[in-house]
């Protein structure tokens, strides 16, 4: 077996072991549970649920990597986006706001 071919196989195997923390199926499940359907990604409830999932993931990452300031900044931005969507829902429909806060277990 030529050396180039062997290096390619090692590289290919390395790429197969990398997993994304949020797969397409997981996103569809989140949107199906909290939105109007699996493909409806635009509802405020679906976006809030997705942001909450990502916030929880980044929080766990930061517990192990305290000095990862880029992730910390991303986390703060996500919390701000979720807060603005929650404020939007409060203005539009308080019942939807209360339902999503209760469902996701958010404070406030």
Beta strands, then each sheet from edge to edge (+ up, - down):
end
